[in-house]
Amino acid sequence: MTSSPSDTQAPTTPANLISPSQTSNSINLKWDASQDNVGVTGYDIYQGTTLLTRTTGTTYTVTGLTPQTAYTFIVKAADAAGNVSNASTPLTISTLSPTADTQAPTAPKNTAASAITDTSVTLNWTAATDNVGVTGYQIFQGSTNIASTPSTTYTVTGLTQNTSYTFKIKALDAAGNSSPFSNTVTIKTLAVNDTQAPTAPANLTSSTKTDTTVVLQWSAATDNIGVTAYDIYQGTTLVGSVGGTTLTYTVTGLTASSPYTFTVKAKDASGNVSAASNAVTVTTNATGTVTAPAWAPNTAYALNAEVTYGGVVYKCRTAHTSLNGWEPPNVPALWLKK
């Protein structure tokens, strides 16, 4: 009995290695079939010196590549006996540039509010989708973008108690495309059970007067939460209101050579009202005359307040508290000579 002779003949070298097509992250390879005395069983695909795979056909697509990058490939043929051909002619080919992403994500859905307190609210929404991937969300309070987050929940803080707010969400992708707005959710923060009134405004004075006007100024009141407004009274009649950070008011429409008594009260957001300030009684000037008080140090002067110094009248250009050495002639940035 005789044994079959062993096969030691390698296949012919694969010829005409080409790349019919490429993308930004893949390269398609194609070559002519090799010949073998018994039969070719497969082809080994190399990227540089690294064996990627063995395939039985004469085409193969290499994936997972980097955009705009050159790669070199060779192919070897193998038979059943383990004989391997010489390498094909190397092919160097580059992947393409990535395709620009101009498709925006879908709008987030089902925006809702929970855990509402007097100063905060938690927003939740259903995730948006994108052809590449959503990278984050923008939170809008009204028309203002107040924050960004990669998740589908966000807690807004620093709100004012007993106040209405509207919120909506946009989705973003890595290319900077932004989605349409989500649905809008409107909430009202909780009211704090605040029963503590502000302190009474102090040091109510009149800095300037004419025959028909009186300029009032006072020291700020304090409150456990915050002063929101000041009400100015002429006797028992409310004649005006200013915001919680304004400490001056000009009463107009008065009669010449007439006495008037004024007080000021502070208010907070819960409607608590302070006791009245000290009362100040001012007599308006005779028609056509203006009387300005003498300048003094350590005195709070409001914008447009008038003083006399050295027989000259000066008008305040910037609200400030005077100091020794800040006499009107010495600080033209604070006082304008009339």
C-alpha positions as CSV (number, residue, x, y, z in Angstrom):
1,M,0.0,0.0,0.0
2,T,1.4,3.4,-1.0
3,S,0.7,6.8,0.7
4,S,-0.4,10.0,-1.1
5,P,2.4,12.5,-1.8
6,S,2.3,15.6,0.5
7,D,1.3,19.0,-1.0
8,T,4.2,21.5,-0.8
9,Q,3.2,23.8,-3.6
10,A,2.0,27.3,-2.5
11,P,-0.8,29.1,-4.4
12,T,0.1,31.9,-6.8
13,T,0.3,35.4,-5.5
14,P,-3.0,37.4,-5.4
15,A,-2.9,40.0,-8.2
16,N,-4.5,43.4,-8.8
17,L,-5.3,44.4,-5.2
18,I,-7.5,47.5,-5.4
19,S,-10.0,49.4,-3.3
20,P,-13.3,49.9,-5.2
21,S,-14.8,52.2,-2.5
22,Q,-14.0,53.9,0.8
23,T,-15.9,55.7,3.6
24,S,-14.7,57.8,6.5
25,N,-14.2,54.7,8.6
26,S,-14.0,51.7,6.2
27,I,-12.1,50.5,3.1
28,N,-13.3,47.9,0.6
29,L,-10.6,45.6,-0.9
30,K,-10.8,43.4,-4.0
31,W,-8.2,41.2,-5.8
32,D,-7.9,38.5,-8.5
33,A,-8.2,34.9,-7.5
34,S,-5.0,32.9,-7.0
35,Q,-4.3,29.4,-8.5
36,D,-3.2,26.3,-6.7
37,N,-2.3,22.7,-7.8
38,V,-4.9,21.4,-5.3
39,G,-7.1,24.4,-4.5
40,V,-7.0,27.7,-2.7
41,T,-8.9,27.6,0.6
42,G,-8.6,31.2,1.8
43,Y,-7.0,34.6,1.7
44,D,-5.2,36.3,4.6
45,I,-5.8,40.1,4.8
46,Y,-3.0,42.2,6.5
47,Q,-3.1,45.8,7.6
48,G,0.6,46.6,7.6
49,T,2.1,43.6,9.3
50,T,-1.1,42.8,11.3
51,L,-3.2,39.9,10.2
52,L,-6.8,41.1,10.3
53,T,-8.7,38.0,9.1
54,R,-8.9,35.1,6.7
55,T,-11.7,35.1,4.1
56,T,-12.7,32.6,1.4
57,G,-13.8,35.2,-1.2
58,T,-11.9,37.8,-3.2
59,T,-13.3,40.9,-1.5
60,Y,-13.2,42.2,2.0
61,T,-14.3,45.4,3.8
62,V,-12.0,46.7,6.6
63,T,-14.0,48.6,9.2
64,G,-13.4,50.6,12.4
65,L,-10.8,53.0,10.7
66,T,-10.1,56.6,11.4
67,P,-11.3,59.3,9.0
68,Q,-8.7,60.9,6.6
69,T,-6.0,58.3,7.5
70,A,-3.8,56.3,5.1
71,Y,-3.6,52.5,5.5
72,T,-1.5,49.9,3.8
73,F,-2.9,46.4,3.0
74,I,-1.5,43.1,1.5
75,V,-3.2,39.8,0.7
76,K,-1.8,36.2,0.8
77,A,-3.4,33.0,-0.5
78,A,-3.4,29.8,1.4
79,D,-4.3,26.1,0.6
80,A,-5.5,23.2,2.6
81,A,-1.9,22.0,3.3
82,G,-1.0,25.3,4.9
83,N,1.0,26.5,2.0
84,V,0.9,30.4,1.8
85,S,1.7,32.4,-1.2
86,N,3.8,35.5,-1.5
87,A,2.2,38.8,-0.5
88,S,0.4,40.7,-3.1
89,T,1.6,44.1,-4.1
90,P,0.9,46.5,-1.2
91,L,-2.0,48.9,-1.6
92,T,-2.0,52.2,0.3
93,I,-5.3,54.0,0.5
94,S,-6.9,56.7,2.7
95,T,-10.3,56.9,4.4
96,L,-12.5,59.8,3.5
97,S,-13.3,62.9,5.4
98,P,-16.3,62.5,7.8
99,T,-19.6,63.6,6.4
100,A,-20.8,66.9,7.9
101,D,-23.7,66.4,10.3
102,T,-26.5,68.9,9.7
103,Q,-29.4,67.0,11.1
104,A,-30.8,68.4,14.4
105,P,-32.0,66.1,17.2
106,T,-35.7,65.7,17.8
107,A,-37.4,67.9,20.3
108,P,-37.4,66.6,23.9
109,K,-40.9,65.5,25.0
110,N,-43.0,65.4,28.1
111,T,-41.2,68.2,30.0
112,A,-42.7,68.2,33.5
113,A,-42.0,69.8,36.9
114,S,-41.7,68.1,40.3
115,A,-40.3,68.9,43.7
116,I,-41.4,72.5,43.6
117,T,-40.3,74.5,46.7
118,D,-40.3,78.3,47.4
119,T,-36.9,78.7,45.6
120,S,-36.4,75.7,43.3
121,V,-38.0,73.2,40.9
122,T,-36.9,69.9,39.3
123,L,-37.5,69.5,35.6
124,N,-37.7,66.2,33.8
125,W,-38.2,65.3,30.2
126,T,-38.1,62.3,27.7
127,A,-34.8,62.0,25.9
128,A,-34.5,63.3,22.3
129,T,-33.0,61.2,19.5
130,D,-30.4,62.1,16.8
131,N,-28.9,60.5,13.7
132,V,-25.4,60.5,15.4
133,G,-26.1,61.1,19.1
134,V,-27.5,63.6,21.6
135,T,-24.8,65.2,23.7
136,G,-26.7,67.4,26.0
137,Y,-29.7,69.6,26.8
138,Q,-30.2,73.4,27.3
139,I,-32.6,74.6,29.9
140,F,-34.5,77.8,29.1
141,Q,-36.3,80.0,31.7
142,G,-38.6,82.0,29.5
143,S,-36.3,82.9,26.6
144,T,-33.0,82.8,28.6
145,N,-30.7,79.8,28.5
146,I,-29.9,79.3,32.2
147,A,-28.1,76.0,32.2
148,S,-26.9,72.9,30.3
149,T,-26.9,69.2,31.3
150,P,-26.1,65.8,29.8
151,S,-29.0,64.1,31.6
152,T,-32.8,64.3,31.3
153,T,-33.4,66.0,34.6
154,Y,-32.3,69.4,36.1
155,T,-33.0,71.3,39.3
156,V,-33.4,75.1,38.9
157,T,-32.5,77.0,42.1
158,G,-32.4,80.6,43.2
159,L,-36.0,81.3,42.4
160,T,-38.3,83.8,44.2
161,Q,-41.1,82.4,46.4
162,N,-44.7,82.7,45.2
163,T,-43.6,83.5,41.6
164,S,-44.6,82.0,38.3
165,Y,-41.9,80.7,35.9
166,T,-41.9,79.0,32.4
167,F,-39.4,76.5,31.3
168,K,-38.6,74.6,28.1
169,I,-35.8,72.4,26.8
170,K,-33.6,72.0,23.7
171,A,-31.4,69.0,22.7
172,L,-27.9,69.4,21.2
173,D,-25.6,67.0,19.2
174,A,-21.8,67.0,18.8
175,A,-22.0,69.1,15.6
176,G,-23.8,71.9,17.4
177,N,-27.2,71.2,15.9
178,S,-30.0,72.1,18.3
179,S,-33.5,70.7,18.3
180,P,-36.8,72.6,18.4
181,F,-38.1,73.5,21.9
182,S,-39.8,70.9,24.0
183,N,-43.3,71.7,25.3
184,T,-43.4,74.6,27.8
185,V,-44.1,73.9,31.5
186,T,-45.3,76.7,33.8
187,I,-44.9,76.5,37.6
188,K,-45.4,78.7,40.6
189,T,-43.0,78.5,43.5
190,L,-44.4,78.0,46.9
191,A,-45.3,80.9,49.1
192,V,-43.3,81.1,52.3
193,N,-45.5,81.6,55.4
194,D,-43.7,84.8,56.2
195,T,-45.4,86.9,58.9
196,Q,-42.4,89.0,59.9
197,A,-42.5,92.6,58.8
198,P,-39.4,94.6,57.7
199,T,-37.9,97.0,60.2
200,A,-38.9,100.7,59.8
201,P,-36.9,102.8,57.5
202,A,-34.7,105.2,59.4
203,N,-33.2,108.7,59.1
204,L,-35.9,110.1,56.8
205,T,-34.8,113.6,55.7
206,S,-35.3,116.1,52.9
207,S,-32.2,116.8,51.0
208,T,-33.7,119.4,48.5
209,K,-36.9,121.3,48.1
210,T,-38.4,123.8,45.7
211,D,-41.7,125.6,45.7
212,T,-43.5,122.5,44.3
213,T,-41.2,119.6,45.1
214,V,-39.5,117.8,48.0
215,V,-36.7,115.2,47.6
216,L,-36.8,112.6,50.4
217,Q,-34.1,110.1,51.3
218,W,-33.8,107.4,54.0
219,S,-31.7,104.5,55.3
220,A,-32.6,101.0,54.2
221,A,-34.9,98.7,56.2
222,T,-34.0,95.1,56.8
223,D,-36.2,91.9,56.5
224,N,-35.8,88.2,57.3
225,I,-36.3,87.5,53.6
226,G,-35.9,90.7,51.7
227,V,-37.4,94.2,51.4
228,T,-39.2,94.5,48.0
229,A,-40.6,98.1,48.1
230,Y,-41.0,101.3,50.0
231,D,-44.3,103.3,50.2
232,I,-44.1,107.1,50.6
233,Y,-46.9,108.8,52.6
234,Q,-47.9,112.4,52.6
235,G,-49.7,112.5,55.9
236,T,-51.9,109.5,55.7
237,T,-52.1,109.5,51.8
238,L,-49.9,107.1,49.8
239,V,-48.2,109.3,47.2
240,G,-45.7,106.9,45.7
241,S,-43.7,103.7,45.8
242,V,-40.2,102.6,44.8
243,G,-38.3,99.4,44.6
244,G,-36.6,97.7,47.6
245,T,-33.1,99.0,46.6
246,T,-34.2,102.6,46.0
247,L,-33.7,105.0,49.0
248,T,-34.9,108.3,47.6
249,Y,-38.1,109.8,46.2
250,T,-39.2,113.1,44.8
251,V,-42.7,114.3,45.8
252,T,-44.1,116.7,43.1
253,G,-47.2,118.8,42.6
254,L,-46.9,120.6,46.0
255,T,-48.0,124.2,46.8
256,A,-45.5,126.9,47.5
257,S,-44.9,128.0,51.1
258,S,-46.9,125.1,52.5
259,P,-45.9,122.6,55.2
260,Y,-46.1,118.8,54.4
261,T,-45.3,115.8,56.6
262,F,-43.9,112.6,55.1
263,T,-43.2,109.1,56.3
264,V,-42.0,105.9,54.6
265,K,-42.9,102.3,55.2
266,A,-41.1,99.1,53.9
267,K,-42.8,96.0,52.4
268,D,-41.7,92.5,51.7
269,A,-42.9,89.9,49.1
270,S,-45.4,88.4,51.5
271,G,-47.1,91.8,51.9
272,N,-45.8,92.5,55.4
273,V,-45.5,96.2,56.1
274,S,-43.2,97.9,58.5
275,A,-43.9,100.6,61.0
276,A,-43.6,104.1,59.7
277,S,-40.3,105.8,59.6
278,N,-39.7,108.9,61.5
279,A,-41.9,111.8,60.3
280,V,-40.3,114.7,58.5
281,T,-42.1,118.0,58.0
282,V,-41.0,120.2,55.2
283,T,-42.3,123.6,54.1
284,T,-42.0,124.3,50.4
285,N,-40.2,127.4,49.3
286,A,-42.0,130.6,48.2
287,T,-42.7,130.7,44.5
288,G,-39.5,130.8,42.5
289,T,-37.0,130.3,45.3
290,V,-34.8,127.3,46.0
291,T,-33.3,126.6,49.4
292,A,-30.4,124.1,49.6
293,P,-29.0,122.9,53.0
294,A,-25.4,123.5,53.9
295,W,-23.0,120.7,52.9
296,A,-22.0,118.5,55.9
297,P,-19.7,115.5,56.3
298,N,-21.0,112.0,57.1
299,T,-24.2,112.7,55.3
300,A,-25.9,110.5,52.7
301,Y,-26.7,112.5,49.5
302,A,-29.0,111.3,46.8
303,L,-28.5,111.9,43.1
304,N,-29.5,115.5,42.2
305,A,-29.6,116.6,45.8
306,E,-28.5,120.2,46.3
307,V,-26.3,121.8,48.9
308,T,-24.7,125.1,49.6
309,Y,-21.0,125.5,50.4
310,G,-19.2,128.8,50.6
311,G,-22.2,130.6,49.4
312,V,-22.4,128.5,46.2
313,V,-25.1,125.9,45.4
314,Y,-23.9,122.5,44.2
315,K,-25.9,119.6,42.7
316,C,-25.0,116.0,43.5
317,R,-23.8,114.0,40.5
318,T,-23.4,110.6,42.2
319,A,-25.2,109.3,45.3
320,H,-22.7,109.0,48.1
321,T,-22.0,109.5,51.8
322,S,-19.8,112.6,52.3
323,L,-16.5,112.5,54.2
324,N,-14.2,115.3,55.5
325,G,-12.1,116.4,52.6
326,W,-14.9,115.7,50.1
327,E,-16.2,119.3,50.2
328,P,-18.0,120.1,46.9
329,P,-15.2,122.3,45.4
330,N,-12.7,119.5,46.1
331,V,-14.6,116.6,44.3
332,P,-16.1,117.8,41.0
333,A,-16.8,114.1,40.2
334,L,-19.4,114.2,43.0
335,W,-20.7,117.8,42.8
336,L,-21.7,120.1,40.0
337,K,-21.5,123.8,40.6
338,K,-24.8,125.5,39.6
